[in-house]
Amino acid sequence: MGHKIFVDTDVIIDLFTDREPFTTSASTLFELSEQGRVSIYVSAVSINNIYYIVKRYLDNKKALRVVEDLMQITEVVGTTKAEIQQALLNDFKDFEDSIQYSTALTVKGLDAIITRNVKDFVKSKIAIFTAEDFVKSILKS
């Protein structure tokens, strides 16, 4: 398998709600996963948020289908008390992003975090990319 990437909630919501201009790069990430070029990891915390927001755009049944699809195409990483405690220490401006980061740190061999909020991860020790920039870097190689 290729690169291991942790995908932030916003990128997945972009994909399933067709939020332009972000849909194409989010979709390409998942195509790269289907091709075996990347493995996508998401936080368990994200699943509820994704469901809740996608349900605003789609009906309940379709939002549940999105969750089912995510279970097939991603690896879900748990968020425990340890990650929450770490998130409190990270000195991130946005606590939700701090939780995402702390959860991403538990993935061994992780290559990058993919988010639309790059500026919120300035203190990250893991490479941070927008979906568009990551896709460009992969397609070049």
Rosetta blueprint (number, residue, H / E / L):
1 M L
2 G L
3 H E
4 K E
5 I E
6 F E
7 V E
8 D L
9 T H
10 D H
11 V H
12 I H
13 I H
14 D H
15 L H
16 F H
17 T H
18 D L
19 R L
20 E L
21 P L
22 F L
23 T H
24 T H
25 S H
26 A H
27 S H
28 T H
29 L H
30 F H
31 E H
32 L H
33 S H
34 E H
35 Q L
36 G L
37 R L
38 V E
39 S E
40 I E
41 Y E
42 V E
43 S E
44 A H
45 V H
46 S H
47 I H
48 N H
49 N H
50 I H
51 Y H
52 Y H
53 I H
54 V H
55 K H
56 R H
57 Y H
58 L L
59 D L
60 N H
61 K H
62 K H
63 A H
64 L H
65 R H
66 V H
67 V H
68 E H
69 D H
70 L H
71 M H
72 Q H
73 I H
74 T L
75 E E
76 V E
77 V E
78 G L
79 T L
80 T L
81 K H
82 A H
83 E H
84 I H
85 Q H
86 Q H
87 A H
88 L H
89 L H
90 N L
91 D L
92 F L
93 K L
94 D L
95 F H
96 E H
97 D H
98 S H
99 I H
100 Q H
101 Y H
102 S H
103 T H
104 A H
105 L L
106 T L
107 V L
108 K L
109 G L
110 L L
111 D L
112 A E
113 I E
114 I E
115 T L
116 R L
117 N L
118 V H
119 K H
120 D H
121 F H
122 V L
123 K L
124 S L
125 K L
126 I L
127 A E
128 I E
129 F E
130 T L
131 A H
132 E H
133 D H
134 F H
135 V H
136 K H
137 S H
138 I H
139 L H
140 K H
141 S L
